[in-house]
Amino acid sequence: MMAIVDGDDRLPFVVAEALGFSSGEVTEEELKKTVVEVIERNQKVVNKILKGNKGPIQALVGQVLKATGRKGDPAKIKELIELQLTN
């Protein structure tokens, strides 16, 4: 990465975004939609969570991140999953 930014006046994160290395942004609506899809595809994991085992929720967070191309804040994704599971 340093070879890429060496001699470039831009900040490294700006160069990374320009080259497509940054995760970018994803809207909350896109996250909500992806959370619903991931929950529907992972009923065994959901059942474990609903029975009180909160550990597997991280597996769902990982699935949402994978589906969005690593876009989104994991803490926000976890919050959306928990909200979806309580409704």
C-alpha positions in Angstrom: 0.0 0.0 0.0 2.8 2.4 0.8 4.2 1.9 -2.7 0.8 3.0 -4.0 0.5 6.1 -1.9 4.2 7.1 -2.0 4.3 10.5 -3.7 0.6 10.9 -3.6 -0.6 13.9 -1.7 -4.0 12.3 -0.8 -4.6 10.6 2.5 -4.2 6.8 2.4 -7.9 6.2 3.1 -8.8 8.4 0.1 -6.4 6.5 -2.2 -7.8 3.2 -0.9 -11.4 4.3 -1.6 -10.4 5.5 -5.1 -8.8 2.1 -5.8 -11.8 0.2 -4.5 -10.1 -1.1 -1.4 -12.5 0.6 1.0 -15.7 -1.0 2.2 -17.8 2.1 1.3 -21.2 2.8 2.7 -24.4 0.8 2.8 -27.7 2.2 3.7 -29.7 1.1 6.7 -32.5 -0.1 4.4 -30.0 -2.3 2.6 -28.7 -3.7 5.9 -32.3 -4.3 7.1 -33.1 -6.2 3.9 -30.0 -8.3 4.1 -30.6 -9.0 7.8 -34.0 -10.4 7.0 -32.6 -12.5 4.2 -29.8 -13.9 6.4 -32.2 -14.7 9.2 -34.5 -16.6 6.8 -31.6 -18.7 5.4 -30.2 -19.6 8.9 -33.1 -20.9 10.9 -30.9 -23.4 12.9 -28.7 -20.5 14.1 -31.8 -18.4 14.8 -33.4 -21.2 16.9 -30.2 -21.4 19.0 -30.3 -17.6 19.6 -34.0 -17.7 20.5 -33.3 -20.4 23.0 -31.0 -18.1 24.9 -27.6 -18.8 23.3 -26.4 -15.4 22.2 -23.0 -16.6 20.8 -24.3 -17.6 17.4 -25.5 -14.1 16.6 -21.9 -13.4 15.5 -22.3 -16.0 12.8 -25.3 -14.0 11.5 -23.3 -10.8 11.6 -20.6 -12.5 9.6 -23.2 -13.6 7.0 -24.6 -10.1 6.7 -21.1 -8.7 6.2 -20.3 -11.4 3.6 -23.6 -10.6 1.8 -22.8 -6.8 1.7 -19.2 -7.2 0.6 -17.9 -6.3 4.1 -19.9 -3.1 4.2 -21.6 -1.9 7.3 -20.8 -1.6 10.9 -20.8 -4.9 12.7 -22.3 -3.3 15.9 -25.1 -1.8 13.9 -25.7 -5.1 12.1 -25.9 -7.0 15.4 -28.4 -4.4 16.7 -30.5 -4.9 13.6 -30.4 -8.7 14.0 -31.4 -8.5 17.7 -34.2 -6.1 16.8 -35.5 -8.4 14.0 -35.4 -11.4 16.3 -37.5 -9.7 19.0 -40.2 -8.7 16.6 
